[in-house]
Amino acid sequence: MKNKTEYVLFNSRPSNGSRLQKEIETYNILDNLKIKYTGVDHNEAPTIEALQEVDSFLGVKACKNLFLCNSQKTKFYLLIMPGDKKFITKILSKQINSSRLSFADGKFMEQYLNITPGSLSIFGLIYDKELNVNLVIDKEALKDEYVGFHPCVNTTTLKLKTSDIIEKFLPYTGHEPMIVEL
């Protein structure tokens, strides 16, 4: 039987360990916006499946974050959806009036969101000052009181109120979410 990892919760910016600047900036913004969060550090989790134990510990379902683009690579989308939901491109394409969506190259993720593949998160929108990335959220991802996201690194997960993301964080970034049903 596999031993469960011992996690330690934090309710304010963590002081232990070396943190990347983009993670520190995420905590700065959350604190400035008076958004409460609970977090936990964990092993690298590049996929939603790798987060199941962490989600259970936090009592939240982490969202699946996908970085997409049109075939011309002129429009970029950050799709937030429930982690356990299957992504079907044609259903989304029809709702956002974009043909042939595909996964965007990691270089665009780094250019627009300052995030490396495997760490994609809604918090990368703080770096998209020119609003190059369109935010698309599956309405099912908004139904729970709490939501989970990485703070721009995939070795920490934060639990936050969904309403704080919609009512405080997104207005701060200037991104208007397009709500879809997948």
MOJO-V956504 format. One record per backbone hydrogen bond with DSSP energy under -1.0 kcal/mol. CO is the residue of the C=O (numbers start at 1). NH is the residue of the N-H. Records with the same first field share a line. If there is no record, write none. Layout:
CO->NH, NH
//
This chain:
10->39
20->24
21->25
22->26
23->27
24->28
25->29
26->30
27->31
28->32
29->33
30->35
31->34
38->159
39->10
40->157
48->51
49->52
51->55
52->56
53->57
54->58
55->59, 60
61->148
64->81
66->79
67->104
68->77
69->102
70->73
75->70
76->134
77->68
78->136
79->66
80->138
81->64
82->85
88->92
89->93
90->94
91->95
92->96
93->98
102->69
105->108, 109
106->110
107->111
108->112
109->113
110->114
116->119
121->124
122->125
123->126
124->127
125->128
127->129
128->131
134->78
135->178
136->80
137->180
138->141
139->142
140->143
145->162
147->160
148->63
149->158
150->152
154->45
155->42
157->40
158->149
159->38
160->147
161->165
162->166
163->167
164->168, 169
165->170
168->172
169->173
170->174, 175
178->137
180->139
//
